[in-house]
Amino acid sequence: MTAVPAPAGSFPAARRFGAVLPLLRGVLALAAVLAAVELIVIALGIRPYVLPRPSAVFEAILRTPAAYRDAIIRTGLETLYGFAAGALFGIGIGIAFSRLRFLRETVFPIFIVSQTIPVIAFGALVVMWFGNTILAKSVIVFYLTFFPVTVNTLLGMRAVDQKQVQLLKSFGASEGEILRKLRFPTALPHIFVALRIASALGLAGAVVGEWFGDTTGLGVLLLQGMYAENMVAIWASVFCSALLGVALFSAIGFAERRIVFWGGSDA
Amino acid sequence: MMTRPQTDFTAAEAAMTDTAEPILDLRTLSKTFGEVQALNGVDLKVQPGEFVTVVGPSGCGKSTLFNIVSGLEEPDSGSVLRFEGRSVMARDLLGKVSFMPQRDLLLAWRNVIDNAILPLEIEGANRAEARREAERMLPEFGLAGFAKQYPHELSGGMRQRVALMRTFMFKRDLMLLDEPFGALDALTRSMMQRWLLDVWQKHRRTVLFITHDVDEAIFLGDRVLVMTARPGAIKLERKVDLPRPRGADLVTSPEFIALKRDLLDAIEEESMKTFGPNPH
């Protein structure tokens, strides 16, 4: 057994290539699907009112790129703020629930009830409170994201191997040390599963939140396209929403691979 | 602090006399879980520097015994637990005894070095210093060059060595090893046994070692204890008068085989109580 200087994290070139490869494959697959749709629309003579050609959609985006860019930034920020707050709150309260039985038994049921209120009903209220601001949409995003994160944090904190807890205790570890050195790292893979779900939910919340009144954002563009019966504009907004959703999801996936590098399950 | 015996002869001899102060002294130690009595009156003395092995049929309460001595469970009232000459509660032993459980229980997000220094970190030691110390110990544990590897990149035998290194780095006079080689293949296991004896002779710790393998118990121990079927107690105690250092050929010597036969008979008798048909 000679020295093997190959800790995880070496071979940066190979790693970067490994990360780029699936992205490249995804882009190629998407291009192929779009090309296929283009051909089918032309071949079958489908009217633009039913399904516009992808190329027409791209043309529309390129005609007024600033509008779409601003919309992506606005909706992206709403999602990001709400998501960050929801994630931090969810992780914090999940940890608190795992430690404090009293809190879990009194507050957790309220959380569950809160999640039975449809976001649409809640959205109207939030806009009344906070007006047509980024804050209003972020609150809606927060409302949608904190719950799955809370649930999975609690789940992850409890997924810890009792034998490992005993081992740390035998070293004289306090509950706080066991929390920091064992329970939280054990919970991380579960937390990331929730973050991925929450990012998709949060984006939907931001888009829907804009329907209650705003002047910029992807939700606004969708609504405008709908009122104008402009199929191309609607599809352009859908495409931009998808782009934003994929970007969020990939960013979380990237962070997950970096942070939970050991693969989650007890390897 | 008590002085540690310098040679195996004195360690073994001290074990036979009651005059020396034992590091661990258990008297009428019992433990009941609800309806089930796991231990019933265990009497056991371990002298400083001694290597004591414990064998017994499955489910005889060996692990319960270790959980008590490592401070994780309190024995029933009426049990006497003395450590380094003082009567103690089991929980007083948390952080006082270095305990290695059956599975390696390495933390997946820590590399070899950081897993090994975990107990030092909990003690509040300087992390950089602890890492340097661990780095120096790597070759002795056959882990040279593996400092930065993560548990999922290691074989079972290597993971077990990391766990052992972690146990050794937690410098306590008494080490409890709970079937540390149970999950390893026969070849790796016998290599690990000889290596453990080397390391033990160098570091001069007191070891209480659980196994269900009689060969292993004789090969390693100054003394072998056989436990009864549940509820567990000490059934038989045999001094192992075999010279050290012990080589692989020891297991075929007549003394070894005679001792093994005695111990196997005792274990067989106890196993029959648990699994076999009623002999009477």
Boltz contact constraints between the chains, C-beta under 6 A:
constraints:
  - contact:
      token1: [A, 3]
      token2: [B, 145]
      max_distance: 6.0
  - contact:
      token1: [A, 4]
      token2: [B, 145]
      max_distance: 6.0
  - contact:
      token1: [A, 7]
      token2: [B, 148]
      max_distance: 6.0
  - contact:
      token1: [A, 8]
      token2: [B, 150]
      max_distance: 6.0
  - contact:
      token1: [A, 163]
      token2: [B, 101]
      max_distance: 6.0
  - contact:
      token1: [A, 163]
      token2: [B, 105]
      max_distance: 6.0
  - contact:
      token1: [A, 164]
      token2: [B, 105]
      max_distance: 6.0
  - contact:
      token1: [A, 166]
      token2: [B, 72]
      max_distance: 6.0
  - contact:
      token1: [A, 167]
      token2: [B, 105]
      max_distance: 6.0
  - contact:
      token1: [A, 169]
      token2: [B, 94]
      max_distance: 6.0
  - contact:
      token1: [A, 170]
      token2: [B, 70]
      max_distance: 6.0
  - contact:
      token1: [A, 170]
      token2: [B, 99]
      max_distance: 6.0
  - contact:
      token1: [A, 171]
      token2: [B, 119]
      max_distance: 6.0
  - contact:
      token1: [A, 171]
      token2: [B, 122]
      max_distance: 6.0
  - contact:
      token1: [A, 172]
      token2: [B, 94]
      max_distance: 6.0
  - contact:
      token1: [A, 172]
      token2: [B, 95]
      max_distance: 6.0
  - contact:
      token1: [A, 172]
      token2: [B, 122]
      max_distance: 6.0
  - contact:
      token1: [A, 173]
      token2: [B, 122]
      max_distance: 6.0
  - contact:
      token1: [A, 177]
      token2: [B, 122]
      max_distance: 6.0
  - contact:
      token1: [A, 185]
      token2: [B, 109]
      max_distance: 6.0
  - contact:
      token1: [A, 262]
      token2: [B, 108]
      max_distance: 6.0
  - contact:
      token1: [A, 262]
      token2: [B, 109]
      max_distance: 6.0
  - contact:
      token1: [A, 262]
      token2: [B, 150]
      max_distance: 6.0
  - contact:
      token1: [A, 267]
      token2: [B, 108]
      max_distance: 6.0
  - contact:
      token1: [A, 267]
      token2: [B, 152]
      max_distance: 6.0
